[in-house]
């Protein structure tokens, strides 16, 4: 059988295909390119959604300093010079891993003062057919039954905090009234975890405070964590990014501490619409998304993610990796916390790669060496443990929910939870 090929049709098809791809790339790069107004809790904030940069960050010029180090010759407004840095392998021993072992309490100031509001935000967003009408309408604290004890653990240790619980109804209403331009994005998400991630960034931007996943158990009060820095992020266990993506760190979004109106939160919110075009959930609005914009916010580029600070305070418990040019203790700074304060226990993922020589790299070698010596036991300085349930991966296992509509007297007598905390919870969920 003879088949005739019409070359003109092939050429036309190729032209159309290339034009389509080009249009898609342009749409990705320039979506939301015009100035858009976002109503944020009574004020109008201007945002330029197409720009992947923070306009407050100065341009950076690289100059060689020593062996492989890079230093910014400029200074910040307070006169402090940018930190020198070099490849981690040059200045941090392999067996030291990625962060110091914790032997002191979390760095803090006068705990009577607060730089971050003592307000907790938690949420569970799901459809009515899966979780029932109460979960959708936001009536009470409706959570999967697996999370009952972790939620109660917060109240046990935070008698004077304010508590907000967000469901689908009050969460969507909040987006509608405060970030209306993002409501179509919120509604278009195909996974509830994406809606939850948009909601956590926006409520923190408006109210400030702490966001926590429901599978985090609290072991002691977080008061001292809120008394020094204005925004705190916690990395994932380092084996996660090292073994899964070949990166030295990834910043998690399951526990975030931040003051209201922090420019880093605004940077995240401004780019949620654009990032929805990405493929993986982690990159659309999750830890990959947070990490990408952290490096942008702190002006870290290229191989600098594999660098470490040259000059470190011997009492500093923060991870070794280079934190960029933004001072952590400034009003708009970001402090990176040691994982040993917050994310125990650590799932031992990827350890098999340590015996597979063909997968070894300098980064994997550092991780494997660290795994043999790392001290991971809970101690008196541990604030939280994380169960790593990954409920968004297996949503069918979290369909059965319970409603924590206890009376105030029950909380006070059984769990010693303050009247103020519980009233704040009820008020927020019923609004």
C-alpha positions in Angstrom: 0.0 0.0 0.0 1.3 3.4 -1.0 0.9 6.3 1.5 1.0 9.8 0.2 2.5 12.4 2.6 1.3 16.0 2.2 4.5 18.0 3.2 2.5 21.2 3.3 0.3 19.9 6.0 3.3 18.8 8.0 4.9 22.2 7.7 1.7 24.0 8.7 1.3 21.6 11.6 4.8 22.3 12.8 4.3 26.1 12.5 1.1 25.9 14.5 2.7 23.7 17.1 5.7 26.0 17.5 3.4 29.0 17.7 1.4 27.3 20.4 4.5 26.4 22.5 5.8 30.0 22.1 2.4 31.4 23.2 2.4 29.1 26.2 5.9 30.2 27.2 5.0 33.9 26.8 1.8 33.3 28.9 3.9 31.7 31.6 6.5 34.5 31.7 4.1 37.4 31.4 0.9 36.3 33.0 -0.6 39.0 35.2 1.9 41.4 33.6 -0.3 44.4 34.1 -0.6 46.1 37.5 -3.4 44.5 39.5 -5.1 45.8 42.7 -5.5 43.4 45.5 -7.7 44.3 48.4 -5.9 43.2 51.6 -7.9 43.7 54.8 -9.1 47.2 54.0 -6.1 48.5 52.1 -5.2 48.4 48.4 -1.7 47.0 47.7 -0.2 47.2 44.2 1.6 44.2 42.9 3.4 43.4 39.7 2.6 39.7 39.3 4.9 39.0 36.3 8.2 39.9 38.0 10.0 37.2 39.9 11.9 39.6 42.0 11.6 41.6 45.2 12.0 45.2 44.3 13.5 46.0 47.7 16.5 43.8 47.1 19.6 45.6 45.8 21.4 44.4 42.7 24.3 42.2 43.5 27.8 42.2 42.1 30.0 39.2 42.6 33.6 39.6 43.5 36.1 36.9 44.4 37.1 36.7 48.1 39.6 34.0 49.0 39.2 30.5 47.6 35.8 30.3 45.9 34.1 32.8 48.2 31.6 35.3 46.9 30.9 38.6 48.6 28.6 41.5 48.0 30.6 44.8 48.1 27.5 46.7 49.1 25.9 47.1 52.5 22.3 47.2 53.8 20.6 50.3 55.2 21.9 49.6 58.7 25.4 49.5 57.5 26.0 45.7 58.0 28.0 44.1 55.2 26.7 41.1 53.2 28.0 37.8 54.5 31.0 36.1 52.8 30.3 32.5 51.7 32.0 29.6 50.0 31.2 26.1 48.9 30.1 24.0 51.9 32.7 21.3 51.3 35.5 23.9 51.7 34.5 25.1 55.2 32.2 22.5 56.8 33.5 19.0 57.6 31.7 16.2 55.9 30.8 14.6 59.2 29.2 17.9 60.5 26.4 17.4 58.0 24.0 20.3 57.4 23.4 21.9 60.8 24.8 21.8 64.4 23.4 19.4 67.0 21.1 21.3 69.3 22.5 21.6 72.9 20.9 25.0 73.8 17.4 26.5 73.7 16.0 28.3 70.7 17.5 31.8 70.3 15.1 34.3 71.8 14.8 37.7 73.6 12.5 38.9 76.4 9.6 36.4 76.1 7.2 39.2 77.4 7.7 40.9 74.1 6.6 39.5 70.7 7.9 40.1 67.2 5.4 37.6 65.9 1.8 37.6 67.2 0.9 34.7 69.5 -1.9 33.5 67.2 -2.2 30.0 65.8 -3.8 29.2 62.4 -4.8 25.6 61.5 -7.0 24.4 58.8 -8.7 21.4 57.1 -10.3 21.9 53.7 -12.3 19.2 52.0 -15.5 18.6 50.0 -18.8 18.0 51.7 -19.3 14.5 50.3 -16.0 13.5 51.8 -15.9 15.3 55.1 -19.5 16.3 55.9 -21.3 19.6 56.0 -19.7 20.8 59.2 -16.2 20.7 57.6 -17.3 22.6 54.6 -19.3 25.2 56.5 -16.7 25.7 59.1 -18.8 24.8 62.1 -16.5 23.9 64.9 -13.0 22.5 64.6 -13.5 19.6 62.1 -10.5 17.5 61.6 -9.7 13.9 60.6 -9.8 11.6 63.7 -6.0 11.0 63.4 -5.4 14.6 64.3 -7.5 15.0 67.4 -4.6 14.6 69.9 -2.1 16.8 68.0 -4.7 19.6 67.9 -5.5 19.3 71.6 -1.8 19.4 72.4 -1.6 23.0 71.1 -4.2 24.1 73.6 -2.5 22.4 76.5 0.7 24.4 76.1 -0.7 27.8 74.9 -3.2 29.1 77.3 -2.9 32.8 76.3 -2.8 32.4 72.6 -5.5 33.2 70.1 -6.6 30.3 67.9 -8.1 30.4 64.4 -9.4 27.3 62.6 -10.1 27.6 58.9 -12.4 25.3 56.8 -13.5 25.5 53.2 -16.3 28.0 53.8 -14.6 30.6 56.0 -11.4 30.1 54.1 -13.0 30.8 50.7 -14.9 33.7 52.2 -11.6 35.2 53.5 -10.0 34.9 50.0 -13.1 36.4 48.4 -13.1 39.5 50.6 -9.4 40.1 51.0 -7.7 38.7 47.9 -10.5 38.6 45.4 -8.1 38.5 42.5 -7.0 35.1 43.7 -10.5 33.6 44.1 -10.5 32.1 40.6 -7.1 30.5 41.3 -8.4 29.2 44.7 -11.5 27.6 43.0 -9.4 26.2 40.0 -7.1 24.2 42.2 -7.7 20.5 41.7 -6.2 19.5 45.1 -7.4 20.8 48.5 -3.8 21.0 49.7 -3.2 23.8 47.2 -6.1 25.7 48.6 -4.8 25.2 52.1 -1.4 26.5 51.0 -2.8 29.7 49.5 -4.9 30.2 52.6 -2.0 29.8 55.0 0.1 32.4 53.3 -2.8 34.9 53.1 -4.0 34.6 56.6 -0.5 34.9 57.9 0.0 38.0 55.8 -3.2 39.6 57.2 -3.1 38.5 60.8 0.5 37.3 61.4 1.2 34.5 63.8 2.0 30.8 63.4 0.7 28.3 60.8 0.9 24.6 61.8 -0.2 21.4 60.0 -2.6 19.2 61.9 -0.2 16.3 62.3 2.2 18.4 64.4 2.2 17.7 68.1 3.3 20.4 70.6 5.5 19.4 73.4 6.1 22.8 75.1 5.1 26.5 74.6 6.2 28.3 71.5 6.4 31.7 73.3 10.2 32.1 73.1 10.1 31.4 69.4 7.9 34.5 68.8 10.1 36.9 70.7 13.1 37.7 68.5 12.7 37.2 64.8 9.9 38.5 62.5 9.7 35.5 60.2 11.0 31.9 60.8 11.1 29.0 58.4 12.0 25.4 59.1 13.8 23.2 56.5 12.5 19.7 55.7 14.7 16.9 57.0 17.8 17.2 54.8 17.6 13.7 53.5 14.3 14.7 51.7 15.9 17.1 49.2 19.3 15.4 49.0 17.9 12.0 48.1 14.9 13.0 46.1 16.1 16.0 44.1 19.8 16.5 44.6 19.4 19.8 46.5 21.0 20.6 49.8 17.8 21.9 51.4 14.1 22.5 51.0 12.1 24.9 53.2 8.9 23.4 54.5 5.6 25.1 54.8 4.0 22.9 57.5 5.2 25.2 60.3 5.6 28.9 59.5 6.1 31.8 62.0 5.7 35.3 60.6 4.6 38.8 61.4 1.8 40.3 59.4 2.6 42.2 56.2 6.0 40.6 55.9 7.3 41.2 52.3 8.3 37.6 51.9 4.7 36.5 52.4 3.6 39.1 49.9 6.1 37.8 47.4 4.6 34.3 47.8 1.1 35.6 47.4 1.9 37.7 44.3 3.2 34.7 42.5 0.6 32.1 43.3 -1.4 32.7 40.1 1.7 32.3 38.0 3.0 29.2 39.8 -0.3 27.3 39.2 1.0 26.6 35.7 3.7 24.4 37.1 3.3 20.6 37.3 4.2 19.2 40.7 2.2 20.1 43.8 5.4 20.9 45.8 6.3 23.5 43.2 2.8 25.0 42.6 2.5 26.3 46.2 4.3 23.9 48.5 7.9 23.6 49.8 9.4 23.8 46.4 7.5 27.0 45.8 8.6 28.5 49.2 12.2 27.5 48.6 12.4 29.0 45.1 11.1 32.4 46.3 13.3 32.3 49.4 16.4 32.1 47.2 14.9 35.0 45.2 14.1 37.0 48.2 17.5 36.6 49.7 19.3 37.0 46.4 20.8 33.6 46.3 21.6 32.4 42.8 23.0 29.4 40.9 25.4 27.3 42.8 25.2 29.5 45.9 22.6 27.1 47.3 25.5 24.7 47.8 27.5 27.4 49.8 27.8 28.0 53.5 28.5 31.1 55.5 32.2 31.6 56.2 31.8 33.6 59.4 29.4 32.0 62.0 28.6 32.7 65.6 29.7 29.6 67.5 26.4 29.8 69.4 24.4 29.9 66.2 22.2 26.8 65.8 20.9 27.7 62.3 21.8 25.3 59.5 25.1 25.9 57.8 23.8 26.8 54.3 24.2 30.3 53.0 21.3 32.5 53.8 21.8 35.3 51.3 22.4 39.0 51.9 19.3 39.8 54.0 20.2 40.0 57.7 18.0 37.6 59.7 17.4 39.9 62.6 16.0 42.9 60.6 12.3 43.7 60.3 12.0 42.1 56.9 14.5 39.3 57.6 13.9 35.5 57.6 15.5 33.3 60.2 16.1 29.6 59.3 15.6 27.4 62.3 17.5 24.2 63.2 15.3 21.2 62.2 16.0 19.5 65.6 13.8 22.0 67.3 10.7 21.2 65.3 10.6 18.2 62.9 11.4 15.1 64.9 11.0 12.2 64.2 12.6 12.0 60.8 11.5 9.3 58.4 14.6 7.5 57.2 13.9 7.9 53.5 16.5 7.2 50.9 19.1 5.6 53.2 19.4 2.7 50.7 21.2 5.1 48.4 24.1 5.2 50.9 25.0 1.6 49.9 24.5 2.2 46.2 27.8 3.5 45.0 26.7 4.5 41.6 24.3 7.1 43.0 26.9 8.7 45.2 27.8 12.4 44.9 29.6 14.8 47.2 26.2 15.9 48.5 24.9 12.3 49.0 28.3 11.4 50.6 27.8 14.2 53.1 24.3 13.1 53.8 25.3 9.4 54.3 28.2 10.4 56.6 25.8 12.7 58.6 23.3 9.9 59.0 25.8 7.7 60.7 26.6 10.3 63.3 23.5 12.5 63.7 21.9 12.7 67.0 18.1 12.7 66.5 16.7 11.9 69.9 14.1 14.3 71.4 15.5 16.5 74.1 14.3 19.3 76.4 14.6 21.8 73.7 12.3 20.1 71.2 9.1 22.1 70.6 7.2 19.8 68.3 7.1 16.4 66.6 5.8 15.8 63.1 4.1 12.6 62.1 4.6 13.2 58.3 1.2 11.8 57.4 1.3 13.4 54.0 -2.5 13.4 53.9 -2.6 15.1 50.5 -0.9 11.9 49.0 -3.4 9.5 50.6 -6.6 11.5 51.1 -8.9 8.4 51.3 -7.3 7.6 54.6 -8.4 10.9 56.2 -12.1 10.9 55.3 -13.5 10.2 58.7 -13.6 13.4 60.7 -14.5 14.5 64.2 -15.8 17.9 65.4 -14.0 19.3 68.5 -17.0 21.2 69.8 -16.2 20.8 73.5 -17.7 23.1 76.1 -15.5 25.6 77.7 -15.9 23.9 81.1 -14.8 20.6 79.6 -11.6 22.1 78.2 -10.9 23.9 81.5 -11.4 20.9 83.7 -10.0 18.1 81.5 -7.3 19.7 79.4 -6.8 23.0 81.2 -7.3 25.0 78.0 -8.0 28.7 78.6 -11.4 30.3 78.1 -9.8 32.9 75.9 -8.2 30.4 73.5 -11.3 28.3 73.1 -13.6 31.3 72.6 -11.3 32.7 69.9 -11.4 29.3 68.2 -15.2 29.1 68.2 -15.6 32.7 67.1 -13.2 32.3 64.2 -14.9 29.1 62.9 -18.4 30.4 63.2 -17.8 33.8 61.4 
